Amino acid sequence: MFWKFDLHSSSHIETLLERADLTLRELLDEDDVLQECKVVNRRLLDFLVQPQHMEALVTCVTEEPPAELDERLRYK
């Protein structure tokens, strides 16, 4: 019944997606990014599939972070 009427609470990600100056890093810092992807948040997915964001995501996965970065940031 709860899902039938689409009464789910809005996440902080929805608020972030309203901003024109949102960066990929800010979005990835949110705890519920994966959950929002799993529930097919269309606005989030549209943001993530933009070419510049896809390129940055692939770079994050395939390249080692710089050694001079703080460990907290390197292995986030």
N, C-alpha and C positions, 0 to 999 in steps of 0.2 A: 504494500500500500504506500509506504514512504516513497519508494522510487517511482511509483506509478504517476504521482503528481509532480515529479521533478522538484521536490522541496529540499534538495541537498544544499548544504551551506556553501557559500562561495568561499573559495580559498584565497589566500594572500596572493597567489599567482595571478588570479583574475585582476586584482588591483594593480599588480605590476604591469600586466599586459596593457593596461590603459595608458601607461606612460609612453611618450614618444621617444624618450631617451634611454629606454631600457637596454641594458647590455646583457650579453649571453652569460657573462660571469655572475651578474646579480641574480639572474634566473636560476643558474645552476647551484647557487648558494642556498636556495630554498629546499627545505626538507621534503616537501611533497611533490617534487617535480616528477619522479618516477611514477608515483601513484596517479598523478594527473595524466600522464602519458598512457597509462594502462586503462584509464576510463575514457580515453579518446577525447581529451579536451581539445576541441578543434582549433581554438585560438592559439593554444600553446603549440600544437603541432604545426600550424601555419607559420608561426614564428620560427620554430626550429628548422623547418625545411627550406628556409631562405638560403640561397647559395652561400652567402658569407658566413652564416651560422653553421651550415653543414661542413664547410671547409674548416672552421675553427674546431668543431667537434672531432673531426677526423684527425686534425693536428694534435688535439689533446690526447687522443688514444694512441697515436702512432709515434709521438716524439717524447723523449725524456725531458722533464722540466729542467731549467737551468740549475746548476749546483748551488749558485749563490742565493737562491730563494730560501726563505725560511721553510723548515721541514713541514710545518703545519700546512703551508700552502702547496708544497711540492706533492704531497701525498693525499691531498683532499679528495 
